[in-house]
Amino acid sequence: VLMGAACIVAPLVIGKAALPIIGVLLVISGVLELLETFWVADEAGQVRAGPGQTGIFIHPPYRFRVADALLTNFHLPRSTLLMLVCAFAGRELTLRAYEEAIRERYRFYSYGDCMLIE
């Protein structure tokens, strides 16, 4: 498994408490990795602002702190993003989703179909 580091400049502090009704839905797996890296574990529950870098590898049994739901592609086998999906949805649910995707001929990878994980 190969991973690269990602750079980010967060222009402002994002507070999870700012969305008490609808929660936090992330639409890009890479953004989830960045927000998990910059999470500040304090009472305010915020993502800190400023420049930084992440090389986080999210895999089961990772405990997510930022997102309540994830809209993501069907990722390729043996990818770090597939491991992230397994950590978010659970291995068994992810395997069932991928079995259906194969059976129904969904498109995989960046320009393919996607799934909503809650």
C-alpha positions as CSV (number, residue, x, y, z in Angstrom):
1,V,0.0,0.0,0.0
2,L,1.5,3.3,-1.0
3,M,0.5,6.6,0.5
4,G,1.4,10.2,-0.1
5,A,1.2,13.1,2.2
6,A,-1.4,15.8,1.6
7,C,-1.1,19.5,2.3
8,I,-3.8,21.7,3.6
9,V,-4.4,25.3,4.5
10,A,-7.5,25.6,6.6
11,P,-8.6,29.2,6.3
12,L,-10.8,29.2,9.4
13,V,-11.7,27.2,12.4
14,I,-14.6,24.8,11.8
15,G,-16.7,23.9,14.8
16,K,-18.7,20.7,14.6
17,A,-21.1,22.2,17.1
18,A,-22.1,24.7,14.4
19,L,-24.1,22.0,12.7
20,P,-26.2,20.5,15.5
21,I,-29.2,19.7,13.4
22,I,-27.9,18.2,10.2
23,G,-24.5,17.0,11.3
24,V,-21.4,16.9,9.2
25,L,-21.5,15.2,5.8
26,L,-18.2,14.9,3.9
27,V,-18.2,14.4,0.2
28,I,-14.5,13.6,-0.4
29,S,-12.6,10.9,1.4
30,G,-9.4,12.9,1.3
31,V,-11.1,15.8,3.1
32,L,-12.1,13.4,5.8
33,E,-8.5,12.5,6.3
34,L,-7.5,16.1,6.5
35,L,-10.2,17.1,9.0
36,E,-9.4,14.1,11.2
37,T,-5.7,15.2,11.2
38,F,-6.5,18.8,12.2
39,W,-9.2,17.9,14.8
40,V,-8.6,19.6,18.1
41,A,-9.8,17.4,20.9
42,D,-11.1,20.1,23.2
43,E,-14.5,21.0,24.6
44,A,-15.3,23.1,21.6
45,G,-14.8,20.2,19.2
46,Q,-13.1,22.2,16.4
47,V,-10.8,21.7,13.5
48,R,-7.9,24.1,13.9
49,A,-7.1,26.6,11.2
50,G,-3.7,27.1,9.5
51,P,-1.2,25.3,7.3
52,G,-0.2,21.7,7.8
53,Q,0.4,18.3,6.4
54,T,-1.1,14.9,6.9
55,G,0.0,11.4,6.2
56,I,-2.8,9.8,8.3
57,F,-3.7,6.2,7.4
58,I,-7.3,5.6,8.5
59,H,-8.2,1.9,8.9
60,P,-10.3,-0.2,11.2
61,P,-10.8,0.2,14.1
62,Y,-10.3,3.9,13.7
63,R,-12.8,6.1,15.7
64,F,-14.0,9.1,13.7
65,R,-14.3,12.4,15.4
66,V,-15.5,14.8,12.7
67,A,-17.9,13.3,10.2
68,D,-21.4,11.9,10.8
69,A,-21.8,10.7,7.2
70,L,-19.6,10.2,4.1
71,L,-20.4,10.4,0.4
72,T,-17.6,8.5,-1.4
73,N,-16.7,6.6,-4.5
74,F,-16.3,2.9,-4.8
75,H,-12.6,2.7,-4.4
76,L,-10.2,0.2,-5.9
77,P,-9.1,-2.9,-4.0
78,R,-6.0,-2.7,-1.8
79,S,-6.3,1.1,-1.6
80,T,-6.0,3.3,1.5
81,L,-9.3,4.9,0.7
82,L,-11.0,1.5,0.8
83,M,-9.6,0.9,4.2
84,L,-11.0,4.3,5.3
85,V,-14.4,3.2,4.0
86,C,-14.1,0.0,6.0
87,A,-13.2,2.0,9.1
88,F,-16.2,4.3,8.6
89,A,-18.9,1.7,7.6
90,G,-17.5,-1.5,9.0
91,R,-15.9,-4.3,7.1
92,E,-19.0,-6.5,6.6
93,L,-21.3,-3.6,5.4
94,T,-18.5,-2.5,3.0
95,L,-18.1,-6.0,1.6
96,R,-21.9,-6.2,1.1
97,A,-22.0,-2.8,-0.7
98,Y,-19.1,-3.9,-2.9
99,E,-20.8,-7.2,-3.7
100,E,-23.9,-5.3,-4.8
101,A,-21.8,-2.8,-6.8
102,I,-20.1,-5.6,-8.7
103,R,-23.4,-7.5,-9.3
104,E,-25.2,-4.3,-10.5
105,R,-22.2,-3.2,-12.6
106,Y,-21.6,0.0,-10.8
107,R,-18.6,2.1,-11.9
108,F,-15.6,2.2,-9.6
109,Y,-12.9,4.8,-8.9
110,S,-12.9,8.6,-9.3
111,Y,-15.5,9.0,-12.1
112,G,-17.7,6.2,-11.0
113,D,-20.7,5.7,-8.8
114,C,-20.7,6.5,-5.1
115,M,-22.4,5.5,-1.9
116,L,-23.7,7.4,1.1
117,I,-22.5,6.0,4.5
118,E,-24.2,7.1,7.6
